[in-house]
Amino acid sequence: MSNTVCQSDSKRQGITLYLSLAILSIMGLLALTLYGMVQTERMESEQRFKNNRDELFFTSATNYAFYRMKSEPKPWRTAELQYHTQEPTLIYNLNHLQNGAFAQLNIFNQDSTRHIAKHTGYLVPKLPALTLLDPATSVSLAGNAVISGGVALKSGSVSYSTSYPLGASKKARFDHILPGSSFAYFDSIAFYPLETRESFGQDFAQERCVFEGLAKIPAELNCKTVILRDDASCLQCKITADRIFVKHRVNLQRANVQARAIFLEDSAKVSGAYFALDTLLVSLDYEQKEALWLILQGKKTGPSTYIGTLMLNKLVASQILVAFLGDNWNSTFKNAPVSVSPSVNITGAILAHGSLDFRGQINGNVVAWSLVYEQDSTAWQGFLKDGKIIFSDDYKVVIPDVIKIGSEAAIAF
């Protein structure tokens, strides 16, 4: 009997030992798991702290760049600058250099493990519907022309034309004039095309590039003649060319395109920046809903000759900047470098350091040297025929800092 009891106790002790070992093993595994979770959380927390700190200092460095942009009378550029934070060990390097129509801000942390690159510019300040920079210009309304939201003139007037064949109809109207003495921005509006003059004339890696069908355009393309057609597409690509043709159903979203001549046609969908030296022609069937920059440099080729054509034949767009930098342009060149046809309806801004032939509709702001209406071989100076310029601030397109209007700096893209 006693032997049986001993054996039973021994078995119970063995089972208890196994259970104890199993429980200890499970507790050990749980402890290791918990330790691993704590360590992982600590590492993730440290990484989040580092990322948040970097974001804070990147924001601080960006704000410093904005401060320099605001404080300098001309576009601010720097090839290398050290930005010291409140922590002595944290130093950031930044540069602000021309990259096409925009300046590009680059910020690096000290070991170059993090880098941001953004294109900078200014928000359009509150301007009247139409601002004309020529100190001697006036406006003659013809046809069904409408200006709603004010006209800023240095010394001229606004009238209803009675000249044949450009008489004003009963639908023509304007509301009020802001004389030069009451318009603060006359002395601060400036164009700096010298900053962008060297953007053109580079060598090309390839002679001719054609993308068609469902082709994906590479992230960077350098080619003398670029033809995009069918359903070719890209997202955030950079294209440098002498001539680029965008046709059919091509989809270029947030692109950065730079060429001597740019042609946007058919059912293409485009957004991003399109910067041309002497020719920018647009005839698009569908509404362009994303931010779009159409910018022309222009070039003087002789004492009385100038090349520069920014022509909007057909366009509907809801967030757009149309700009003519007018490199060496002056009022002796009578023809309008910028023309807008009746098939254009846009929301945004037109900023032209030259004369403007405007026949479409814009909800936003127009700044130009003067207005002109071209008919056959005659340029009617100071005429607005059938065009509708209606004030609106319902857009957020950032203008490049080579156009100085206002001082609120921002990131364009």
Buried (B, 14 or more C-beta within 10 A) or exposed (E): EEEEEEEEEEEEEEEEEEEEEEEEEEEEEEEEEEEEEEEEEEEEEEEEEEEEBBEEBBEBBBEBBBEBBEEEEEBBBEEEBEBEBEEEEBBBBBBBEBBBBBBBBBBBBEEEEBEBEBBBBBBBBEBBBBBBBBEEBBBBBBBBBBBBBBBBBBEBEBEBBEEEEBBBEEEBBBBEBBBEEEBEBBEEBBBBBEBBBEBBEEEBEEEEBEBBEEBEBEEEBBBBBBBBBBBBBBBEBBBBBBBBBBBBBBBBBBBBBBBBBBBBBBEBBBBBBBBBBBBBBBBBEBEBEBBBBBBBBBBBEEEEEBBBBBBBBBBBBBBBBBBBBBBBBEEEBEBBBBBBBBBBBBBBBBBBBBBBBBBBBBBBBBBBBBBBBBEEEEBBBBBBBBBBBBBBBEBEBBBBBBBBBBEEBBEBB
